Amino acid sequence: MNSRAGTTSEPTIVDVAAAAGVSRSTAGRALSGHAAVDPKTREHVLSVAAQMRYRVNPAARSLRGGSSRLIGLIVTNLVNASIQTLVATVHDLAHANGYQVLMAVTNGDPEREHEVMAALADHRIAGLIAMTSATNPRQLHALSEQGVAVVNVIRRPRGIKVTSILNDDHAGARLATDHLVGLGHRQIAFMGGPTTTHSGRERYAGYRAELEAHGIAADSAPVWHGPFLPEWGAQTAEELFAHLERCTAVLVANHEAMSGVLNVAAQRSIQIPEDLSLIGFEDAPLFQFWHPAITVIDTDPEALATDAWQALAAALEPDAAPPGQTIVPARLVVRDSCSAPRDAAPPTA
């Protein structure tokens, strides 16, 4: 295997099935000795597999035989409250269904992510729920082809071919922007994640689309893109608060950055919403109990985790359906951090 590229030169069960002229499920049953397979078909598949030097993946064998009760879970960080909920919900559902979870945190590092996936495969996991970077979809595909049930969550790397459970980031950003426009704002700043990520692209695109729908120029207020870190939020907030004349509201679509924004706002005595209306993305207890309570786009991480588990359970079945995609709706939770824009013009005599 070429670990850097995430590719493999070894034949997969898909290759064996194609060469033998049978379906993937039939090839899997034949290689595992399933009684429902016609003896001639089994003999043919085994012969083809031997000629191709195909090696049965231990994870696939344990999956079909029901012996493996391990599920892998990969997330990028545990700072994000939505990811915390995802992790807790998946652990609860796994335990309720007789599985144990092996979890890894990658900090968004593609190399660490690759190493984690290889290690989880070595542990003969039956399935994997993964929040990954944009660089390793081939490795997910290789695991899937080897018989591991794979579900991709939250981010959608380009070219992904496994089942994905995603937030409706585009619609959520439109809801937030429309709410601010409805209050009278026309200078709405944006703080989002990197455009190399699915959420970073989709949230920014939704913000832009809603501005356009209301006839507002996209450059009417500042836009920042940065890493999913509280420190970046604090750094960007310093710049934002130093130039409040350039905007009356801000959509902080980078969840991890929000705590940094709120901290700087408190230090500089920025009054929310009097000085600046503010909407966050993804809810958290901090936002509910902050003063004033923060209006947010709730992405319903518990529903996302439940959908991910259900998709994984379906993929664990021998006759699993083809990969698909589920979008979890977003909703606007209105609290106290938004109001009509401040009046910048002096009163007339």
N, C-alpha and C positions, 0 to 999 in steps of 0.2 A: 504493500500500500504506500502511496505517496501521501504522507501525512500532511504536508504543506498544502497540497492542492485538494485534499479530501477525496481523492479518487482511489479506485482499486483496480488492479489488473486481474484479480481472481474472479472466476465466474460466479454469478449469483444464481439464486433459485429461478429468477426471471429468465436468465440465459438458458438454464437447463430446460425450463418449460418450453421456451421457444424452439430450442433444438430438437426436443422430443415431440413437438407438435401437440402439446396438451396445455391446459390452463395452469396458472400458477398454483391454485388450490389443489388441483389433481397431482401436480408434481410434489407439493408439500406432503400430501397424504402418502404418496408412493414412497417417498424418502423416509417417512416416519413409520412405515409399516402399517398404515391404517387398513383395517379389515374391509372397508367399503370399496377399495380399489381393486379392479380386475387384475388377477395375477399376471396376465400377459402385459398389461399396461405397466404394472409395477416393475416387472423385469426389464421392460424397454426403458423406462425412466432411469432405473438404476444403472443400466448399461451405458446410457448417454452420459449420466453424471460421472461415471467412472472414467469414460473416455475424455471428458472435459476436466478431470481432476477436481471435481467439485467437492468441497468439504462442507458438511452440514454444520451450520452455526449452532453452538451450544444454546444460545438464547432462543433460537427458533425451535430447537428440539424441546426445551423445557416449556416454552410457550404452548406448543401443541399438546404436549403431554400433561400440562397442568402442574408441573413440579415447581416452577419458579413462581415465587410470590413477591418478587422485588420489582418496584417501579422506580425509574429514575425521574428526577425533577431538577431542571436547570433553570435558574433565574439570574438576572443580571445584578441585582442588588437587593438589600433588605431595608433600605432607607424609605423606599416608596411604600406608602400605606396600602395601595392596591395589591402590590406584590406580596406584602405580608398577609393580606386576606387570602390571596390565591394559595399561598403556601399552607396556611392553616386549614383551609377548606379541603385541599387535596389530601393532606395528611389524614384528616377526619374521614373522608370518603374511602381512602385506601384502607384504613384500619377497619372500617365498618364492613368492608368487602374481603377482609382476610389478607390484605397486602401490606408490606412494609415499604417505606419510601427512603431512597437514597438521594439526598439533596446536595446540590453544589451551587455555589455562588461564583460567578465569573467576573464580576465588575466590568462586563462588556468587553473583555479581552478575548479576541478571536483565538489566540494561541491557547490560552487557558481553557477556553470552551472546547477546542478540539481535543485537548488532553483529557478533559472531563468525560466527553462522549466515549473516547476510547476506553477509559477506565470503567465506565458504567457497562459497556459491552462486555468487558472482561468479567464483570460480576454477574453475567448471565441474566440481565434484567429482562422481564417479560414485556415491559412497555416503557415509554419515555414521554413525558410532557416537558417541552422545552421552549424557553424564551431565549432566542438566540440572536446573534449578530447577523449582519448581512453577508458574511463571508463563508459560512459553512453549510449551505443547503445540501451540497452533494453528500456530506457525511450523514446527514439525516436520511437522505434517500438510500444510502448504502445500508444503514441500519434497518430501514423499512424493508428493503429487498432481502435482507437476511432473516426476516421473520419477526423483528421487534416491532410492536405496535407503537407508532410515533404520532404525537399530536403537537403541532406548533401553536403557541399562544402569544397574544398581545402584539408581537411584531410579525410582519410578513416579509421575509427576505425575497428579493426578486428571484423568480425561477423556482420557488418552493412547490413541491408536488405532493406533500403530505397534507393530511387534514389540518385546517387552521381554524382557531377560535379567536376572533378579533373584536376589539372595541370599535364602535362607530365613531372614530375620531373626527372624521370630516363633518358629520352631522352635528357632533357635539360642539365643535368650534363655530359652526354656523349658528347654533342656538345661543351660544354665549355672545357672539357679535351682534346678533339680532336683538338680544335683550338690551344691550348697551345702546344700540341705535334707537330702540324704542323709547329709551329714557331721554333721548335728545343728543347723545354723543356723536360727534363727527370726527374727532381726533382720538382714535383708539389705538394705543400702542400694543405691540405683541412681543411676548417673550416665550420662545419655544425651544424644543430640543433640536438636535442636529438633523439636518435634512437628509442625512445618510440613513436615518431610521424611519420606519414606516409611520410611527406616530408623529415624528417631527414633520414629515412631508404632508401627511393627511390633515393635521391640525392647522398648519399654515395655509394649505390650500382651501380649507373650509372658511377660515378667516377672510382670505382674499375673495373668495366667491361671494360671501355675504356682503362685504363692502361693495363689491361690484353690483350686486343686486339692488343695493340702495343708492347707487350712483355716487359713491364715495371713492375718491382717488386712493389707490393702494399706498401711495407715499405721503398720505396726510398726517402720519404719525410715525415715530421710530419703530423699527423692527430689530429684534436680536434673536440669534440662534446660538445655543451653547450646550455644554455637557449637562447631564442629569446630576447636578451637584448643588447643594445648598450654597457653597462658596461662590459658585458662578452667579447664583441668584443675588447674593449680597453685592457682589461686584457690579453687576448690571443695574441693580437698584440704585446704587450711588449715582450712576450716570443718569438714570431715569429721573430721580428726585431733584437732581441739579438743574433739570431743564423741564420743569412741569408746564412751562408755557407752551410746550410742543404737543401736549396731549391732555385730555381730561379723563381718560380711562385707560386701563390696561388689562389685557387678557394674558394671564400667566399660564401658558399651556405646557410648561415644564414643571411637573409636580414637585420634583425634588428641589427645584430652585425656589419654590414658594416660601419655605421657612426662612431662607436668607433674605427674601424681599420683606417679609413681615418684621424680621429682626431689625433691619435697617430703617424701616418706616417708624418703628417704635423709638429707635435711637435718635432719629432726626425730628421727632414729633410731627411726622406727616399725619394729617387727619384724614382718615378714610371713613366715609366717602366724600367728606367736604372738600379736601384738596384733590382727591383722586379716587374715582370708582375703580373697583378691583374685582375680577373674577378669576377663580382658580380652576384647575383641571384635575379631576380625581379627588374624591372626598377623603377626609381624615379627621380624627377626633380633634386635633389641633385647630382645624378650621371651624369646627362647630362651637368650640369654647373660646375662641379668640374674641376680643372686643375691638371692633364689632365683629359678629359672626360673619364668616366669609361665604359669599355666594360661589357656588361651584357647579361644574359639570360632573355629575356622578356617572361613572362608567360601570357600576354594578359588578365589582370584581368577584363577589360570591357567585353570581349567576355565571360569569365567565368560567370560574373554576369548576362549577357543577357541569356546565356544558363540556368542558375539556375532559372531565372524568367520564362522562357518558360516551363521548366520542372514543376515548381510549378503551372503555369496556367493549364497545362495538367492534373496535379494531382487533381486540384480543380473540374474537370469534374466528373459527377456521374459515368461514365463508363471509369475511368482512366485506362491507360495501366499498366501492371506490372512494378515494379521498374526496372530501368536500370542504366547504367553508361555512362557518356560522358567524354572523355579525351580531354582537350584543348591543342593544340600543343604549344610547346615552340620554340622560335627562337633566334638565336644569333645576337646581335646588336654589331657590331664591332666599337669601338671608338679608344681612344688613349692610353689606359692603359696597352697594351700588345705589346711586341716586341720580337725579338730574344733574347735568354738568354745572360747574361753578360759573358764575357770570363774570366773564373777564372784562367786559366793557363797563366803564364808569357810568353811573346813572346820569341821565340828561336833566338839565335844569328845567 
